[in-house]
Amino acid sequence: MKDIGKQTVREIEELVKTTDDLSTLSALLAADPRRSVQKLRQTLMRRALRAEAERERVLQLYEPENMFYRQGIYEIAGIDEAGRGPVAGPVMIAAVILPPFWECAGLNDSKKIAPAKREALYEKIMQEAVAVSCIVKERAEIDVADIYHATRQGMYEAVQALAVPPKAVLVDAMPLSELTVPHRSLIHGDAISASIAAASIIAKVTRDRVMREYDKVYPQYGFAVHKGYLTQAHADAIRKFGPCPIHRHSFEPIKSIVGFHRAE
């Protein structure tokens, strides 16, 4: 950084907005007697405090992983799904192995993240994770097996599809008793485990992209907006146009419309 004293307040304001080296800039601003610069330093310090609070929040997400880290187990796969609840479209199941204590501001349960931020986190996870897999279970398989069993099978497949075999697994809610490595099922795991949160982002972004593509094929249903969930607008479209090929026959109201009965 060039001499702060020779920079205009506007130039310093841009530095405060864009710098990653908060401590160095704060020290330089402290020596500048201009009142406006000192106000900017206060803004910078508030940003630094928020960044530190976010860093601490993300590190707390590694508490479930810590149980394995303390045993010398570092290849931990987090598993989560997206799309169990909708009446249309596939369910996506993702598995992610993160580097130990990987720091990523904004990492969280995908449902708590704005769409644009989710997309950015998706790209970062794909670039920096140790391994990522994402399994799709289409409408037909969901109808044959039911959503619970199709999702569970997808979770086993997601583990197997990882390029790096996990030595432990953390999964959101679903028990996976057939796994041969240590594993834990965590209620609301996407909100308390970094690895599961990362998997939730991969699954959610992947599925949202798929549903936007389906919207181009079946534009009358509004899949790009509701992603297959049964909103009032979606229900009205089903009544008007009937089900399309990606509507789940085993889910109401489609089940009653098509007279679906699962073979025993």
Residue frames relative to the residue before (quaternion, step in Angstrom):
aa qw qx qy qz dx dy dz
M 1.0000 0.0000 0.0000 0.0000 0.00 0.00 0.00
K 0.4079 -0.6959 0.5229 0.2756 3.55 -0.95 0.83
D 0.7466 -0.4137 0.2750 0.4425 3.54 -1.32 0.33
I 0.4358 -0.7226 0.4772 0.2455 3.58 -0.60 1.21
G 0.6381 0.5660 -0.3229 0.4101 3.57 1.00 -0.82
K 0.6920 0.4590 -0.2744 0.4849 3.59 1.20 -0.45
Q 0.6064 0.5567 -0.3565 0.4418 3.57 1.25 -0.02
T 0.5014 -0.6317 0.4955 0.3226 3.54 -1.17 0.60
V 0.6492 -0.5030 0.3893 0.4171 3.55 -1.28 0.35
R 0.6327 0.5335 -0.3360 0.4496 3.60 1.01 -0.75
E 0.6457 0.5085 -0.3201 0.4712 3.59 0.98 -0.79
I 0.6535 0.5025 -0.3096 0.4739 3.57 1.01 -0.84
E 0.6121 0.5603 -0.3433 0.4400 3.56 1.05 -0.77
E 0.6468 0.5043 -0.3120 0.4796 3.59 1.03 -0.79
L 0.6191 0.5397 -0.3365 0.4606 3.58 1.05 -0.75
V 0.6477 0.5256 -0.3102 0.4561 3.56 0.95 -0.94
K 0.6789 0.5012 -0.2876 0.4530 3.59 1.01 -0.78
T 0.8172 0.3421 -0.1217 0.4476 3.57 0.95 -0.89
T 0.5824 0.6272 -0.3921 0.3371 3.62 1.08 -0.50
D 0.3126 -0.7185 0.5879 0.2008 3.53 -1.21 0.59
D 0.6574 0.4864 -0.3001 0.4911 3.57 1.23 -0.43
L 0.1085 -0.8609 0.4952 0.0430 3.54 0.49 1.26
S 0.6742 0.5144 -0.3156 0.4257 3.60 0.87 -0.86
T 0.6561 0.5027 -0.3198 0.4632 3.60 0.94 -0.84
L 0.6746 0.4862 -0.3056 0.4639 3.58 0.86 -0.90
S 0.6236 0.5426 -0.3449 0.4447 3.60 0.98 -0.77
A 0.6574 0.5121 -0.3088 0.4586 3.58 0.96 -0.86
L 0.6550 0.5045 -0.3085 0.4703 3.59 1.02 -0.78
L 0.6690 0.5011 -0.3022 0.4583 3.57 0.97 -0.84
A 0.5852 0.6072 -0.3692 0.3906 3.59 1.09 -0.67
A 0.7025 0.4735 -0.2630 0.4616 3.59 1.11 -0.68
D 0.5902 0.5731 -0.3668 0.4345 3.59 1.27 -0.14
P 0.3520 -0.7893 0.4638 0.1949 3.63 -0.57 1.11
R 0.5040 0.6683 -0.4383 0.3273 3.61 1.14 -0.27
R 0.5061 -0.6781 0.4451 0.2932 3.57 -0.86 1.03
S 0.6465 0.5261 -0.3222 0.4488 3.58 0.96 -0.85
V 0.6349 0.5197 -0.3266 0.4691 3.58 1.09 -0.71
Q 0.6465 0.5138 -0.3237 0.4617 3.58 1.02 -0.75
K 0.6094 0.5252 -0.3522 0.4782 3.59 1.10 -0.58
L 0.6381 0.5160 -0.3186 0.4744 3.55 1.07 -0.77
R 0.6148 0.5360 -0.3467 0.4632 3.58 1.08 -0.69
Q 0.6283 0.5231 -0.3381 0.4661 3.59 1.02 -0.74
T 0.6254 0.5264 -0.3262 0.4747 3.56 1.05 -0.79
L 0.6452 0.5257 -0.3074 0.4614 3.55 1.00 -0.89
M 0.6687 0.5023 -0.3030 0.4568 3.58 0.93 -0.88
R 0.6225 0.5201 -0.3455 0.4719 3.60 1.05 -0.69
R 0.6297 0.5189 -0.3253 0.4778 3.55 1.06 -0.75
A 0.6447 0.5258 -0.3180 0.4546 3.57 0.98 -0.83
L 0.6499 0.5153 -0.3109 0.4642 3.57 1.01 -0.83
R 0.6439 0.5062 -0.3230 0.4742 3.58 1.01 -0.79
A 0.6491 0.5232 -0.3165 0.4525 3.56 0.98 -0.85
E 0.6623 0.4950 -0.3053 0.4724 3.58 0.99 -0.82
A 0.6340 0.5209 -0.3321 0.4652 3.58 1.01 -0.77
E 0.6539 0.4995 -0.3105 0.4759 3.58 1.01 -0.80
R 0.6228 0.5347 -0.3377 0.4606 3.58 1.02 -0.76
E 0.6637 0.4966 -0.3007 0.4717 3.58 0.95 -0.86
R 0.6273 0.5385 -0.3371 0.4505 3.59 1.03 -0.79
V 0.6747 0.4897 -0.2950 0.4668 3.57 0.89 -0.94
L 0.6470 0.5180 -0.3285 0.4529 3.60 0.94 -0.82
Q 0.6180 0.5420 -0.3463 0.4522 3.61 1.11 -0.62
L 0.5843 0.5863 -0.3673 0.4241 3.58 1.19 -0.46
Y 0.6409 0.5308 -0.3267 0.4480 3.59 1.23 -0.25
E 0.3646 0.7500 -0.4917 0.2505 3.61 1.19 0.16
P 0.6600 0.4731 -0.3384 0.4755 3.67 0.87 -0.72
E 0.6467 0.5116 -0.3180 0.4679 3.59 1.03 -0.77
N 0.5799 0.6220 -0.3663 0.3777 3.59 1.08 -0.73
M 0.5860 0.5871 -0.3719 0.4167 3.56 1.07 -0.71
F 0.7086 0.4194 -0.2447 0.5120 3.57 1.06 -0.77
Y 0.5988 0.5688 -0.3661 0.4289 3.60 1.01 -0.75
R 0.6622 0.5228 -0.3055 0.4414 3.57 0.98 -0.87
Q 0.6779 0.4494 -0.2844 0.5075 3.57 1.27 -0.34
G 0.5558 -0.6211 0.3812 0.4001 3.56 1.30 0.10
I 0.5214 0.5999 -0.4212 0.4369 3.57 1.25 0.45
Y 0.0452 -0.8538 0.5178 -0.0288 3.59 -0.44 1.20
E 0.6482 0.4738 -0.3284 0.4974 3.62 1.19 -0.40
I 0.1249 0.8133 -0.5433 0.1665 3.54 0.22 1.36
A 0.2161 -0.7851 0.5697 0.1111 3.57 -0.68 1.09
G 0.1963 -0.7307 0.6420 0.1238 3.53 -1.02 0.90
I 0.1082 -0.8082 0.5782 0.0295 3.59 -0.91 0.89
D 0.1481 0.7643 -0.6201 0.0969 3.55 -1.04 0.84
E 0.3032 -0.7491 0.5638 0.1703 3.54 -1.30 0.34
A 0.1380 -0.7386 0.6456 0.1365 3.51 -1.38 0.17
G 0.7818 0.3760 -0.2569 0.4258 3.54 -0.90 0.92
R 0.3593 0.7257 -0.5198 0.2723 3.62 1.07 0.50
G 0.7311 0.4931 -0.2405 0.4056 3.57 0.99 -0.81
P 0.6054 0.5931 -0.3822 0.3682 3.66 0.96 -0.63
V 0.4447 -0.6759 0.5178 0.2779 3.56 -1.29 0.38
A 0.7623 0.2607 -0.1696 0.5676 3.58 1.27 0.01
G 0.7491 0.3999 -0.2952 0.4379 3.53 -1.21 0.59
P 0.6327 -0.5581 0.3933 0.3654 3.55 -1.33 0.17
V 0.3472 -0.6273 0.6162 0.3258 3.50 -1.39 -0.07
M 0.2206 -0.7679 0.5918 0.1065 3.57 -1.00 0.91
I 0.0899 -0.7850 0.6122 0.0290 3.56 -0.95 0.91
A 0.0801 -0.8199 0.5669 -0.0043 3.55 -0.66 1.15
A 0.1130 -0.7452 0.6516 0.0852 3.52 -1.27 0.57
V 0.0303 -0.8061 0.5900 -0.0353 3.56 -0.91 0.96
I 0.1355 -0.7335 0.6596 0.0924 3.54 -1.08 0.85
L 0.1733 -0.7977 0.5730 0.0725 3.57 -0.64 1.14
P 0.5472 -0.5376 0.4937 0.4097 3.58 -1.22 0.30
P 0.5960 -0.5835 0.3896 0.3905 3.64 -0.96 0.69
F 0.8587 0.0104 -0.0607 0.5088 3.54 -0.96 1.03
W 0.1542 0.7984 -0.5549 0.1759 3.56 1.04 0.84
E 0.2499 -0.7895 0.5468 0.1235 3.56 -0.69 1.09
C 0.1358 0.7810 -0.5897 0.1544 3.52 -0.75 1.11
A 0.3161 -0.7650 0.5317 0.1795 3.57 -0.25 1.24
G 0.7850 0.3153 -0.2487 0.4717 3.55 -0.95 0.94
L 0.4591 0.6826 -0.4563 0.3393 3.60 1.23 -0.18
N 0.2470 0.7589 -0.5522 0.2411 3.55 -0.70 1.12
D 0.7043 -0.3560 0.3743 0.4870 3.52 -1.37 -0.09
S 0.5138 -0.6911 0.4094 0.3014 3.59 -0.69 1.09
K 0.6238 0.5613 -0.3447 0.4207 3.60 1.08 -0.64
K 0.6861 0.4748 -0.2758 0.4773 3.59 1.21 -0.41
I 0.6457 0.5214 -0.2971 0.4722 3.59 1.30 0.02
A 0.4996 -0.6482 0.4875 0.3042 3.56 -0.98 0.86
P 0.6479 -0.5708 0.3326 0.3791 3.62 -1.03 0.73
A 0.6704 0.4952 -0.3192 0.4510 3.62 0.84 -0.87
K 0.6535 0.4999 -0.3043 0.4800 3.57 1.03 -0.82
R 0.6088 0.5510 -0.3465 0.4536 3.60 1.05 -0.74
E 0.6469 0.5216 -0.3170 0.4571 3.55 0.97 -0.88
A 0.6614 0.5019 -0.3056 0.4660 3.59 0.94 -0.87
L 0.6606 0.4928 -0.3058 0.4766 3.59 0.98 -0.84
Y 0.5826 0.5743 -0.3627 0.4463 3.58 1.06 -0.71
E 0.6838 0.4858 -0.2879 0.4622 3.57 0.83 -1.00
K 0.6593 0.5098 -0.3113 0.4567 3.59 0.95 -0.83
I 0.6461 0.5070 -0.3180 0.4737 3.58 0.97 -0.83
M 0.6618 0.5131 -0.3113 0.4493 3.59 0.88 -0.91
Q 0.6938 0.4793 -0.2731 0.4629 3.58 1.05 -0.74
E 0.8245 0.3153 -0.1102 0.4567 3.57 0.89 -0.92
A 0.5191 0.6395 -0.4286 0.3713 3.61 1.18 -0.23
V 0.5727 -0.5710 0.4608 0.3655 3.56 -1.23 0.48
A 0.7782 -0.1456 0.1174 0.5995 3.59 0.99 -0.84
V 0.0594 -0.7791 0.6240 0.0106 3.56 -1.16 0.72
S 0.0375 0.7607 -0.6480 -0.0093 3.56 -1.12 0.70
C 0.0533 -0.7831 0.6183 0.0404 3.57 -1.20 0.49
I 0.1477 -0.8037 0.5761 0.0205 3.54 -0.66 1.22
V 0.2118 -0.7680 0.5917 0.1229 3.57 -1.04 0.81
K 0.0998 -0.7451 0.6563 0.0651 3.54 -1.09 0.83
E 0.2859 -0.8115 0.4935 0.1274 3.52 -0.39 1.30
R 0.7585 -0.4164 0.2710 0.4217 3.52 -1.35 0.30
A 0.6673 0.5231 -0.3196 0.4229 3.60 0.82 -0.93
E 0.6789 0.4774 -0.2946 0.4737 3.58 0.92 -0.87
I 0.6072 0.5439 -0.3496 0.4618 3.59 1.06 -0.69
D 0.6823 0.4921 -0.2912 0.4555 3.57 0.93 -0.90
V 0.6762 0.4907 -0.3007 0.4599 3.59 0.99 -0.76
A 0.7887 0.3547 -0.1698 0.4726 3.57 0.77 -1.05
D 0.3701 -0.6633 0.4767 0.4425 3.55 1.29 -0.80
I 0.6580 -0.5731 0.3226 0.3667 3.56 -1.14 0.70
Y 0.6326 0.5414 -0.3427 0.4351 3.60 0.98 -0.77
H 0.7373 0.4224 -0.2474 0.4655 3.58 0.70 -1.04
A 0.6092 0.5333 -0.3577 0.4653 3.61 1.08 -0.62
T 0.6598 0.4998 -0.3054 0.4707 3.58 0.98 -0.85
R 0.6579 0.5093 -0.3184 0.4542 3.59 0.87 -0.89
Q 0.6478 0.5000 -0.3229 0.4755 3.59 0.95 -0.83
G 0.6313 0.5367 -0.3273 0.4542 3.58 1.04 -0.74
M 0.6288 0.5356 -0.3348 0.4536 3.57 1.07 -0.68
Y 0.6354 0.5002 -0.3292 0.4875 3.58 0.99 -0.76
E 0.6638 0.5019 -0.3042 0.4637 3.58 0.95 -0.85
A 0.6253 0.5394 -0.3432 0.4475 3.60 1.04 -0.73
V 0.6242 0.5209 -0.3346 0.4766 3.60 1.03 -0.74
Q 0.6868 0.4944 -0.2802 0.4532 3.57 0.87 -0.96
A 0.6792 0.5195 -0.2830 0.4344 3.59 1.10 -0.70
L 0.5025 0.6597 -0.4364 0.3491 3.61 1.18 -0.24
A 0.4857 -0.6813 0.4685 0.2836 3.58 -0.92 0.91
V 0.7212 0.2819 -0.1882 0.6042 3.58 1.24 -0.53
P 0.3814 -0.7383 0.4957 0.2524 3.63 -0.51 1.07
P 0.3802 -0.7316 0.5101 0.2450 3.61 -0.75 0.94
K 0.3331 -0.7302 0.5623 0.1992 3.52 -1.21 0.61
A 0.7560 0.0703 -0.0935 0.6441 3.57 1.38 0.02
V 0.1914 -0.7842 0.5841 0.0848 3.55 -1.22 0.53
L 0.1025 -0.7340 0.6685 0.0627 3.53 -1.15 0.83
V 0.0327 -0.8230 0.5664 -0.0288 3.57 -0.71 1.04
D 0.4731 -0.6725 0.4946 0.2814 3.54 -1.09 0.75
A 0.8893 -0.0861 -0.0106 0.4491 3.54 -0.59 1.32
M 0.7174 0.4813 -0.2778 0.4201 3.60 0.75 -1.00
P 0.3294 -0.7244 0.5597 0.2312 3.65 -0.80 0.88
L 0.0919 -0.7920 0.6031 0.0226 3.57 -0.91 0.95
S 0.0793 -0.8761 0.4749 0.0230 3.54 0.59 1.21
E 0.6511 0.5413 -0.3207 0.4246 3.61 1.16 -0.45
L 0.4580 0.6695 -0.4669 0.3521 3.60 1.20 -0.05
T 0.3413 -0.7598 0.5244 0.1768 3.55 -1.05 0.82
V 0.6420 0.4552 -0.3293 0.5217 3.60 1.30 0.08
P 0.6473 -0.4936 0.3703 0.4475 3.63 -1.16 0.34
H 0.0555 0.8097 -0.5785 0.0817 3.58 -0.95 0.85
R 0.1228 -0.7651 0.6282 0.0698 3.51 -1.30 0.52
S 0.2450 -0.7261 0.6237 0.1542 3.52 -1.12 0.76
L 0.1028 -0.8268 0.5530 -0.0030 3.57 -0.62 1.17
I 0.3802 -0.6947 0.5627 0.2370 3.57 -0.81 1.01
H 0.8181 0.0331 -0.1006 0.5653 3.58 -0.83 1.06
G 0.1323 0.8480 -0.5012 0.1105 3.56 1.06 0.79
D 0.6230 0.5612 -0.3497 0.4179 3.59 1.09 -0.64
A 0.6889 0.4494 -0.2822 0.4937 3.60 1.25 -0.30
I 0.7738 0.3528 -0.1810 0.4940 3.61 1.21 -0.31
S 0.7321 0.3321 -0.2223 0.5516 3.60 1.25 -0.08
A 0.4789 -0.6842 0.4727 0.2811 3.57 -0.83 1.00
S 0.6722 0.5103 -0.3036 0.4422 3.58 0.90 -0.91
I 0.6692 0.4731 -0.3017 0.4872 3.58 0.96 -0.83
A 0.6118 0.5438 -0.3492 0.4561 3.60 1.02 -0.74
A 0.6473 0.5102 -0.3175 0.4689 3.58 0.96 -0.84
A 0.6514 0.5062 -0.3137 0.4702 3.57 0.99 -0.83
S 0.6309 0.5355 -0.3408 0.4461 3.59 1.01 -0.76
I 0.6412 0.5195 -0.3202 0.4653 3.59 1.05 -0.74
I 0.6508 0.5082 -0.3185 0.4656 3.59 0.92 -0.88
A 0.6817 0.4895 -0.2938 0.4575 3.58 0.86 -0.94
K 0.6822 0.5044 -0.2878 0.4443 3.58 0.88 -0.96
V 0.6863 0.4700 -0.2972 0.4688 3.60 0.81 -0.95
T 0.6393 0.5252 -0.3315 0.4534 3.59 0.94 -0.84
R 0.6915 0.4747 -0.2919 0.4597 3.58 0.86 -0.92
D 0.6296 0.5346 -0.3408 0.4491 3.60 0.96 -0.80
R 0.6399 0.5187 -0.3247 0.4649 3.57 1.01 -0.78
V 0.6381 0.5227 -0.3191 0.4667 3.57 0.99 -0.83
M 0.6867 0.4850 -0.2954 0.4539 3.59 0.89 -0.91
R 0.6061 0.5290 -0.3636 0.4697 3.59 1.11 -0.52
E 0.6329 0.5073 -0.3321 0.4814 3.59 1.08 -0.65
Y 0.6393 0.5112 -0.3283 0.4714 3.60 0.99 -0.77
D 0.5890 0.5811 -0.3658 0.4261 3.59 1.11 -0.62
K 0.6323 0.5243 -0.3307 0.4646 3.59 1.11 -0.64
V 0.6801 0.4776 -0.2815 0.4797 3.58 1.12 -0.69
Y 0.7903 0.1450 -0.0458 0.5935 3.57 1.04 -0.87
P 0.0429 -0.8735 0.4842 0.0272 3.61 0.62 1.11
Q 0.5870 0.6219 -0.3720 0.3609 3.60 1.14 -0.47
Y 0.6895 0.5129 -0.2853 0.4243 3.61 1.17 -0.39
G 0.4137 -0.7377 0.4552 0.2783 3.62 1.18 -0.35
F 0.1918 0.8321 -0.5041 0.1294 3.59 1.11 0.60
A 0.6088 0.5693 -0.3594 0.4196 3.61 1.07 -0.63
V 0.6818 0.4792 -0.2741 0.4799 3.57 1.19 -0.57
H 0.8329 0.2357 -0.1024 0.4901 3.59 0.56 -1.14
K 0.3525 -0.7831 0.4529 0.2394 3.61 1.34 -0.11
G 0.7364 -0.4367 0.2312 0.4621 3.58 1.11 0.59
Y 0.4983 0.6303 -0.4429 0.3978 3.59 1.25 -0.06
L 0.5069 -0.6809 0.4477 0.2809 3.56 -1.12 0.68
T 0.0087 0.7779 -0.6236 0.0766 3.53 0.15 1.32
Q 0.6737 -0.4706 0.3555 0.4453 3.57 -1.25 0.17
A 0.6494 0.5162 -0.3213 0.4568 3.58 0.95 -0.85
H 0.6459 0.5104 -0.3191 0.4695 3.59 1.02 -0.79
A 0.6478 0.5143 -0.3176 0.4636 3.60 0.93 -0.87
D 0.6399 0.5221 -0.3219 0.4629 3.58 1.00 -0.82
A 0.6546 0.5132 -0.3110 0.4597 3.59 1.01 -0.83
I 0.6287 0.5274 -0.3356 0.4625 3.59 1.02 -0.77
R 0.6608 0.5005 -0.3075 0.4673 3.59 0.95 -0.84
K 0.6965 0.4840 -0.2745 0.4530 3.57 1.01 -0.80
F 0.8172 0.2686 -0.1046 0.4990 3.59 0.83 -1.04
G 0.4547 -0.6542 0.4759 0.3725 3.58 1.21 -0.39
P 0.6452 -0.5213 0.3709 0.4177 3.62 -1.21 0.21
C 0.2962 -0.7154 0.5992 0.2036 3.56 -1.23 0.52
P 0.7401 -0.4556 0.2516 0.4258 3.65 -1.19 0.20
I 0.7103 0.4338 -0.3003 0.4660 3.64 1.07 -0.35
H 0.4774 0.6427 -0.4624 0.3811 3.61 1.22 0.12
R 0.4408 -0.7139 0.4900 0.2364 3.57 -0.92 0.98
H 0.3772 -0.7646 0.4825 0.2006 3.57 -0.52 1.19
S 0.6741 0.4987 -0.2930 0.4594 3.59 1.18 -0.51
F 0.6420 0.4924 -0.3175 0.4946 3.59 1.30 0.02
E 0.4114 -0.6747 0.5477 0.2748 3.56 -1.08 0.71
P 0.5796 -0.1377 -0.7995 -0.0768 1.58 -2.22 1.25
I 0.4291 0.7212 -0.4625 0.2860 3.61 1.24 -0.07
K 0.5957 0.5974 -0.3546 0.4031 3.58 1.02 -0.82
S 0.6985 0.4573 -0.2741 0.4774 3.58 0.88 -0.90
I 0.6351 0.5456 -0.3304 0.4357 3.57 1.05 -0.75
V 0.7759 0.3380 -0.1758 0.5029 3.60 0.86 -0.98
G 0.3981 -0.7327 0.4675 0.2935 3.61 1.26 -0.17
F 0.1990 0.8276 -0.5017 0.1541 3.56 1.03 0.84
H 0.0309 0.7564 -0.6531 0.0165 3.54 -1.09 0.86
R 0.3817 -0.7331 0.5173 0.2222 3.57 -0.71 1.10
A 0.4504 -0.6862 0.5070 0.2631 3.55 -0.93 0.94
E 0.3315 -0.7475 0.5431 0.1908 3.58 -0.84 0.93
